[in-house]
Amino acid sequence: MPMTSLWKKIVSYTVLRDKTSTLPKAHSNYIFAKGYREFVILLKRSVKDVVLIMLGIVSASFGLKGFLLTNHFIDGGATGISLLISAITHFPFYMLIVLINIPFVVLAYAVMGRQFAIKTALAISGLSLCLATVSFPNVTDDNFLVALFGGFFLGAGIGLTVRGGAVIDGTEMLAIYLSRKMSATLGDIILVINVLIFSAAAYFLSVEIALYSMITYLAASKTLDFIVEGIEEYIGVTIVSTHSEEIRHMIVNKMSRGVTVYSGKRGYGKRGESQETDIVYTVITRLEINKLTTEIEKIAPDAFVVMHSVRDIVGGMIKKRPHKY
């Protein structure tokens, strides 16, 4: 489509700014057209991320204020720590959720990069603001229903936020960081953290509340798994495209992830004609799916991408600290 001078300025100072040292007037129409397509992709992705994060904030807030807070039930992770401290000290929960997550946001910057950390900080701040200003009705006082549906809405909120490229509970950042320093898996580390939290709940509150809170955690974790589409922390990605070299370069340099390139053939059409091609394979965390699919769409919208769950891995760049994300 013809590009107006306004669109050319927007594309030049956003998508093309860091890609070339050429002055905006010197860009060719092809460069502008390619930059415009990337700008549209990024704009659509950003709008989708914002909507998902906002829905996640509302769902988590409803689960917390409509069920858990009034009945002093807790969850696992940073949210559970904040709920426990609030129940013991009566300190405002909406302030604790920010204070407790500050170290995890710093870890998110070190583990996942600046963009992810900024989105996470904004998501947590949005959750705190929603909890402080929006009123939700106390739905029920039945302990089992509170534990079950409180966990459901909280888990849905966390899952929607993850789909939007952020987190509102930073415990997973700590687990990822520790797993790179030790030989333990993410699941082992998260399990240890939650055992400590529920043990403290049993001591400071009551054994009954701790047991109901475990139901809350199980409901939240299963809902989170359903929303994010996969309970495993790692995702194996196979990419078949004629732009395999550009995709490989993007994964290595932009996402700081290792790749394996296979020589293969791709067949399509009625006669099944095959062509020589390179097949790119990489392993990422589920929090990086959003970033990878966006970058692939920018390079090759027609790429054939297959994702599958990976229970755990040993070695490779996925266990190392990324230089850039």
Phi, psi and omega per residue, in radians:
M1 nan 2.573 3.136
P2 -1.097 2.425 -3.093
M3 -1.836 2.177 3.091
T4 -1.282 2.908 -3.137
S5 -1.107 -0.562 3.120
L6 -1.134 -0.817 3.131
W7 -1.108 -0.658 3.137
K8 -1.104 -0.681 3.103
K9 -1.153 -0.735 -3.141
I10 -1.092 -0.828 -3.132
V11 -1.135 -0.685 -3.095
S12 -1.118 -0.703 -3.055
Y13 -1.680 0.129 3.044
T14 -2.101 -1.327 -3.039
V15 -1.271 -0.700 -3.023
L16 -1.572 -0.119 -3.016
R17 -1.057 -0.760 -3.072
D18 -1.662 0.010 -3.046
K19 -1.729 -0.320 -3.093
T20 -2.677 2.628 3.097
S21 -1.618 0.011 -3.125
T22 -1.203 2.471 3.092
L23 -1.112 2.602 -3.102
P24 -0.920 -0.671 -3.099
K25 -1.205 -0.370 -3.078
A26 -1.550 -0.084 3.137
H27 -1.195 2.473 3.081
S28 -1.372 2.845 3.109
N29 -1.074 -0.578 3.120
Y30 -1.134 -0.763 3.130
I31 -1.100 -0.744 3.113
F32 -1.109 -0.740 -3.129
A33 -1.110 -0.740 3.112
K34 -1.141 -0.738 3.113
G35 -1.133 -0.648 3.114
Y36 -1.114 -0.722 3.123
R37 -1.100 -0.735 3.124
E38 -1.152 -0.663 3.126
F39 -1.091 -0.754 3.128
V40 -1.108 -0.734 3.122
I41 -1.072 -0.809 -3.131
L42 -1.137 -0.664 3.132
L43 -1.143 -0.799 3.109
K44 -1.074 -0.756 -3.136
R45 -1.123 -0.702 -3.126
S46 -1.143 -0.742 3.115
V47 -1.101 -0.754 3.119
K48 -1.089 -0.743 3.138
D49 -1.095 -0.761 -3.129
V50 -1.088 -0.761 3.136
V51 -1.103 -0.787 -3.138
L52 -1.110 -0.730 -3.136
I53 -1.157 -0.715 3.120
M54 -1.133 -0.747 3.071
L55 -1.089 -0.685 3.105
G56 -1.099 -0.721 3.126
I57 -1.105 -0.781 -3.134
V58 -1.134 -0.762 -3.130
S59 -1.128 -0.778 3.135
A60 -1.142 -0.696 3.124
S61 -1.102 -0.724 3.113
F62 -1.123 -0.736 3.105
G63 -1.093 -0.646 -3.105
L64 -1.335 -0.932 -3.052
K65 -1.421 -0.502 -3.121
G66 -1.455 -0.299 -3.073
F67 -2.336 -1.050 -2.875
L68 -1.343 -0.811 -3.001
L69 -1.094 -0.784 -3.086
T70 -1.219 -0.323 -3.127
N71 -1.912 0.098 3.067
H72 1.047 0.526 3.024
F73 -1.524 2.715 -3.114
I74 -2.195 3.029 3.102
D75 -2.195 -3.084 3.060
G76 -1.512 3.104 3.036
G77 1.240 -2.795 -3.117
A78 -1.120 -0.603 3.091
T79 -1.111 -0.725 3.109
G80 -1.128 -0.697 3.095
I81 -1.085 -0.762 3.138
S82 -1.123 -0.739 3.117
L83 -1.121 -0.697 -3.128
L84 -1.144 -0.820 -3.141
I85 -1.124 -0.686 3.125
S86 -1.128 -0.690 3.134
A87 -1.170 -0.580 -3.095
I88 -1.426 -0.776 -3.007
T89 -1.755 -0.237 -3.065
H90 1.123 0.352 3.038
F91 -1.265 2.471 -3.084
P92 -0.958 2.223 -3.084
F93 -1.142 -0.648 -3.089
Y94 -1.125 -0.423 3.057
M95 -1.460 -0.649 3.141
L96 -1.121 -0.650 -3.086
I97 -1.081 -0.518 3.080
V98 -1.387 -0.833 -3.072
L99 -1.098 -0.764 -3.111
I100 -1.162 -0.550 -3.057
N101 -1.529 -0.139 -3.135
I102 -0.992 -0.853 3.107
P103 -1.070 -0.575 -3.140
F104 -1.254 -0.558 3.063
V105 -1.169 -0.695 3.070
V106 -1.080 -0.731 3.080
L107 -1.128 -0.664 3.108
A108 -1.048 -0.660 3.092
Y109 -1.119 -0.715 -3.115
A110 -1.289 -0.612 -3.034
V111 -1.561 -0.774 -3.000
M112 -1.908 -0.282 3.122
G113 1.880 2.995 -3.020
R114 -1.138 -0.797 -3.066
Q115 -1.055 -0.796 3.140
F116 -1.128 -0.719 -3.129
A117 -1.119 -0.705 3.129
I118 -1.134 -0.791 3.126
K119 -1.107 -0.667 3.107
T120 -1.147 -0.766 3.122
A121 -1.074 -0.736 3.119
L122 -1.169 -0.675 3.124
A123 -1.133 -0.760 3.133
I124 -1.162 -0.704 3.091
S125 -1.113 -0.694 3.095
G126 -1.114 -0.687 3.082
L127 -1.101 -0.774 3.124
S128 -1.079 -0.749 3.140
L129 -1.134 -0.712 3.129
C130 -1.131 -0.728 3.131
L131 -1.143 -0.573 -3.074
A132 -1.413 -0.482 -2.978
T133 -1.988 -0.431 -3.050
V134 -1.738 2.329 3.125
S135 -1.655 2.322 3.069
F136 -2.139 2.485 3.135
P137 -1.269 2.604 3.023
N138 -1.355 1.851 -2.936
V139 -1.201 -0.802 -3.071
T140 -2.719 2.759 3.065
D141 -1.928 0.048 3.087
D142 -1.236 2.107 -2.997
N143 -1.028 -0.718 -3.104
F144 -1.191 -0.750 3.123
L145 -1.148 -0.655 3.101
V146 -1.081 -0.817 -3.125
A147 -1.120 -0.757 -3.050
L148 -1.245 -0.932 -3.043
F149 -1.415 -0.478 3.009
G150 -1.089 -0.770 3.082
G151 -1.141 -0.645 -3.137
F152 -1.084 -0.891 -3.097
F153 -1.224 -0.609 3.089
L154 -1.165 -0.779 3.115
G155 -1.122 -0.669 3.088
A156 -1.110 -0.690 3.117
G157 -1.123 -0.762 3.116
I158 -1.132 -0.727 -3.126
G159 -1.130 -0.755 3.113
L160 -1.110 -0.646 3.113
T161 -1.163 -0.710 3.082
V162 -1.090 -0.709 3.081
R163 -1.079 -0.481 3.102
G164 -1.490 0.037 3.075
G165 1.550 0.465 3.117
A166 -2.597 -3.130 3.032
V167 -2.403 2.633 3.033
I168 -1.970 0.076 3.013
D169 -2.353 1.958 -2.967
G170 -1.481 0.106 -3.091
T171 -1.049 -0.616 -3.125
E172 -1.101 -0.530 3.070
M173 -1.114 -0.729 3.095
L174 -1.123 -0.709 3.138
A175 -1.120 -0.745 3.114
I176 -1.101 -0.748 -3.130
Y177 -1.106 -0.799 -3.122
L178 -1.201 -0.585 -3.136
S179 -1.143 -0.450 3.110
R180 -1.431 -0.307 3.111
K181 -1.670 -0.403 -3.088
M182 -2.176 3.084 -3.134
S183 -1.551 -0.059 -3.099
A184 -1.290 2.690 3.089
T185 -1.486 2.923 3.102
L186 -1.047 -0.747 -3.141
G187 -1.056 -0.712 3.123
D188 -1.095 -0.766 -3.095
I189 -1.176 -0.783 3.118
I190 -1.098 -0.646 3.112
L191 -1.096 -0.794 3.137
V192 -1.078 -0.777 3.137
I193 -1.039 -0.783 -3.094
N194 -1.270 -0.550 3.044
V195 -1.068 -0.742 3.106
L196 -1.118 -0.721 -3.127
I197 -1.140 -0.806 -3.105
F198 -1.262 -0.506 3.035
S199 -1.143 -0.737 3.100
A200 -1.132 -0.657 3.107
A201 -1.114 -0.700 3.114
A202 -1.129 -0.609 -3.109
Y203 -1.342 -0.830 -3.028
F204 -1.498 -0.513 -3.116
L205 -1.836 -1.483 3.054
S206 -2.952 2.787 3.113
V207 -1.130 -0.641 -3.134
E208 -1.089 -0.806 3.121
I209 -1.106 -0.682 3.119
A210 -1.093 -0.703 3.136
L211 -1.181 -0.768 3.081
Y212 -1.111 -0.616 3.132
S213 -1.154 -0.532 3.056
M214 -1.153 -0.627 3.049
I215 -1.119 -0.713 3.086
T216 -1.017 -0.793 -3.125
Y217 -1.112 -0.755 3.140
L218 -1.121 -0.736 3.119
A219 -1.122 -0.727 3.140
A220 -1.150 -0.769 -3.090
S221 -1.175 -0.690 3.117
K222 -1.190 -0.668 3.084
T223 -1.153 -0.728 3.088
L224 -1.024 -0.787 3.123
D225 -1.059 -0.708 -3.127
F226 -1.164 -0.727 -3.115
I227 -1.171 -0.747 -3.069
V228 -1.407 -0.282 3.128
E229 1.220 1.118 3.048
G230 2.513 2.309 -3.129
I231 -1.604 -0.267 -3.127
E232 -1.396 2.657 -3.094
E233 -1.417 -0.407 -3.072
Y234 -1.967 2.545 -3.129
I235 -2.186 2.159 3.031
G236 -1.530 2.306 -3.051
V237 -2.160 2.164 3.051
T238 -1.921 2.237 -3.051
I239 -2.181 2.153 3.083
V240 -2.001 2.053 -3.094
S241 -2.792 2.704 3.043
T242 -1.282 -0.220 3.110
H243 -1.796 0.661 -3.045
S244 -1.077 -0.621 -3.124
E245 -1.188 -0.702 3.088
E246 -1.141 -0.691 3.127
I247 -1.165 -0.744 3.090
R248 -1.045 -0.776 3.138
H249 -1.085 -0.703 3.135
M250 -1.123 -0.771 -3.109
I251 -1.124 -0.732 -3.093
V252 -1.259 -0.789 -2.997
N253 -1.613 -0.649 -3.084
K254 -1.569 -0.608 -3.113
M255 -1.839 -0.110 3.127
S256 0.948 0.802 3.117
R257 -2.119 2.617 3.104
G258 -1.376 2.678 3.121
V259 -2.321 2.719 2.964
T260 -2.114 2.274 -3.107
V261 -1.952 2.127 3.105
Y262 -1.788 2.517 2.971
S263 -1.573 2.169 -3.079
G264 -2.622 -2.946 3.115
K265 -2.274 2.500 3.067
R266 -2.040 2.367 -3.104
G267 -2.140 2.486 -3.136
Y268 -2.793 2.979 3.132
G269 1.552 3.053 -3.090
K270 -1.157 -0.624 -3.097
R271 -1.590 -0.046 3.101
G272 1.177 0.581 -3.132
E273 -1.108 2.448 -3.077
S274 -1.985 2.654 3.090
Q275 -2.320 2.521 3.073
E276 -1.154 2.383 3.133
T277 -2.728 2.773 3.035
D278 -1.680 2.341 3.141
I279 -1.874 2.167 -3.077
V280 -1.717 2.301 3.104
Y281 -2.232 2.357 3.093
T282 -2.555 2.875 3.088
V283 -2.155 2.242 -3.141
I284 -2.254 2.987 2.994
T285 -1.495 2.820 -3.094
R286 -1.162 -0.389 3.103
L287 -1.275 -0.251 -3.100
E288 -1.733 -0.013 -3.130
I289 -1.043 -0.766 -3.127
N290 -0.991 -0.835 -3.114
K291 -1.143 -0.800 -3.077
L292 -1.121 -0.810 -3.104
T293 -1.121 -0.606 3.084
T294 -1.135 -0.793 -3.121
E295 -1.157 -0.666 3.109
I296 -1.139 -0.716 -3.139
E297 -1.116 -0.593 3.110
K298 -1.176 -0.605 -3.089
I299 -1.516 -0.856 -3.047
A300 -2.514 1.582 -3.118
P301 -1.063 -0.450 -3.108
D302 -1.669 0.239 -3.134
A303 -1.124 2.517 3.083
F304 -1.627 2.007 -3.022
V305 -2.111 2.208 3.104
V306 -2.081 2.235 3.117
M307 -2.068 2.452 3.101
H308 -2.521 2.706 -3.089
S309 -1.320 2.475 3.075
V310 -2.150 2.129 -3.056
R311 -1.155 -0.800 3.104
D312 -2.859 2.839 -3.136
I313 -2.358 2.829 3.078
V314 -2.244 2.211 3.106
G315 1.335 -2.983 -3.137
G316 1.416 2.977 -3.069
M317 -1.256 -0.268 -3.122
I318 -1.143 -0.469 3.133
K319 -1.523 -0.180 -3.090
K320 -1.690 2.808 3.132
R321 -1.241 2.169 3.141
P322 -1.225 2.471 3.119
H323 -1.368 -0.485 -3.050
K324 -2.719 2.392 3.090
Y325 -2.399 nan nan
